[in-house]
Amino acid sequence: MKDFARIVDGGDLGQILMIADTNDYDKPVLEFKFSPSITELGICSTSLVFDDDESGYTARDKTFSAMSDESAIGVVRTVVDQMVLAFGEDAK
């Protein structure tokens, strides 16, 4: 069976769940779920969205397979840093 999900230890970011899936518009996505330590926020997600054709599904699967833990952490850290800018340092 082909893997479609992986959990990464994000250190201070906690667990990061990567899922190769499709979104509500049936486009292939690589989704990252995480729980930032920002007041009043629960589980959050961000996605890389690929073209809705065979090459998009192939690109998603190759990206999922090649994604290192460090790269996944980098994606989530970028999003969390933007959240801190939006909500302020007191949010942490």
N, C-alpha and C positions, 0 to 999 in steps of 0.2 A: 504494500500500500504506500502511495506517495504521501510524504508529509505535507500538511497544509498549515501547520501552526508550530510555533516555537516560543519558549519562554526564555528571556534573557535577564540575567541579574544586572540591573542597572545601578548597583551601588547605592548612592544617596538618592537616586530616583526610584528605587524599589524595583519591583518586577515589571518587565515590559513584555507584553504578549504580541507577537507578530502573527498575523493571519493572512494567508493568500485566499482571497474571496472575491465576490462581486458586490458592487454597491446597489443601492435602490434603483439605479438606472441600468442595471445588468452590465456595467463596465467592470473589467478586471481591476482589482485594487490590491495593494499590500497595505493592510491596516495595522496600526500600532495602538494598542490599548495600554493605558498607564494610569496610575493614581497619584497625581502630584500632591505635595504637601502644601497646598494652598487652601486657606480657609474657605469653607463652604463648597469646595469642588470635590466631586466624587470621581468615579472612573471617567477618564477622558479618552478621546481617540483622535488620531489624525491618519490620513491615508495618502498614499501615492496612487494616482489614478492613471491607468493606461488606456490606449486606444481600444475601442470596442470592435476588435477583429482578431483573427487568429494570431497575428503578430503581437498584439497587445497581451493576449493570454500567455504567449511564449515569453515575452519580455517580463511579465509579472513573475512567472515561474523561475526564470533565470535570476531575476533580482532577488527573489526570496532565497533561492539556493546559495547565491553568492554573498548575501548580506551578512557581514561579520557582526559579532556582538557590539564591537566598538562603533560600527556604522549605525546600528539600531539605536544605541545610546545617544549618538550624535543627533539623530533625527529628533528624538524625544527631548533632549536637552535644549535644542533650538526652540521647540514649541513651548517648553516650560519657561525658558527665558523670556519669550514674548508675552506669556501670561503674566509673569512678574512685572514686566513693564506696564501692562494693561491694568493690573490690579494693585500695583505698588508693592514696595518691599515689605510692608506690614502684612501682606497676604501669606508670607512664608511662615 
